[in-house]
Amino acid sequence: MAWIKRSWTPHEADEWTKEDWIAIVLSPLSFILITFGLAMSLFLLPMGFIMLTVGIVITAVMFWVIDPKLDVISEDYEHKQREYLEELEKIQRWEEDK
């Protein structure tokens, strides 16, 4: 799957891309298949086991597609949060020194 981008910059990851649309399509599909597959598997219906397996595979593919973007966005957010907290601490120390 070379057409799926695996490395992102924070700015690129913040934009909507085909990877987001793939995740949007796969997400409800995987939840539906897992739900119906689990219910049917509890009744020991063979189709239920097939649906459950397909749902799990689709879920794994969905996470494989979207996880690199989420990791980059999360790291960027943590970096910004750390900078904000450091700046806030500097401001707080300045007010205490007055």
C-alpha positions in Angstrom: 0.0 0.0 0.0 2.5 2.6 -1.1 -0.3 5.1 -1.8 -0.9 5.4 1.9 1.4 8.1 3.4 3.2 6.9 6.6 5.3 9.9 7.6 3.9 13.3 8.3 4.9 16.8 9.5 2.5 18.4 12.0 1.2 20.9 9.4 0.5 18.1 6.9 -1.1 15.9 9.4 -3.5 18.7 10.4 -5.0 18.8 6.8 -7.7 16.5 5.5 -6.3 13.8 3.2 -7.3 10.6 1.6 -6.1 8.7 4.8 -8.8 10.5 6.8 -11.5 9.6 4.3 -10.3 6.0 4.4 -10.6 6.0 8.2 -14.0 7.6 8.0 -15.3 4.8 5.7 -13.6 1.9 7.6 -14.5 3.0 11.1 -18.3 2.5 10.9 -17.9 -0.5 8.7 -15.6 -2.1 11.3 -17.9 -1.3 14.2 -20.9 -2.7 12.4 -19.1 -5.9 11.4 -17.7 -6.4 14.9 -21.1 -5.8 16.5 -23.1 -8.1 14.3 -20.3 -10.6 14.1 -20.0 -10.8 17.9 -23.8 -11.1 18.2 -24.0 -13.8 15.6 -20.9 -15.6 17.0 -22.7 -15.9 20.4 -25.3 -17.9 18.6 -22.5 -20.0 17.0 -23.5 -19.0 13.5 -20.5 -19.4 11.0 -21.4 -16.1 9.3 -20.9 -14.4 12.7 -17.3 -15.7 13.0 -16.6 -14.5 9.5 -18.0 -11.1 10.1 -16.2 -10.8 13.4 -12.9 -11.7 11.7 -13.4 -9.3 8.8 -14.3 -6.5 11.3 -11.2 -7.1 13.3 -9.0 -7.1 10.1 -10.7 -3.8 8.9 -10.1 -2.3 12.4 -6.4 -3.2 12.2 -6.2 -1.7 8.7 -7.9 1.5 9.8 -5.5 1.9 12.7 -2.5 1.2 10.4 -3.7 3.9 8.0 -4.6 6.7 10.5 -2.2 6.1 13.5 0.8 7.8 12.0 -1.2 11.0 11.5 -2.6 10.8 15.1 0.9 10.2 16.5 2.3 13.3 14.8 -0.6 15.5 15.8 -0.4 14.2 19.4 3.3 14.9 19.6 2.9 18.4 18.2 0.1 19.1 20.8 2.2 17.8 23.6 5.1 20.1 22.5 2.8 23.1 22.4 1.3 22.3 25.8 4.8 21.9 27.3 5.8 25.3 25.9 2.6 26.9 27.2 3.1 25.5 30.7 6.7 26.7 30.7 5.6 30.2 29.7 2.8 30.1 32.3 5.3 29.1 34.9 7.6 32.0 33.9 4.7 34.4 34.2 3.7 33.0 37.6 7.3 33.3 39.0 7.5 36.9 37.8 4.3 37.8 39.7 5.6 36.1 42.8 8.9 38.0 42.6 7.0 41.4 42.6 
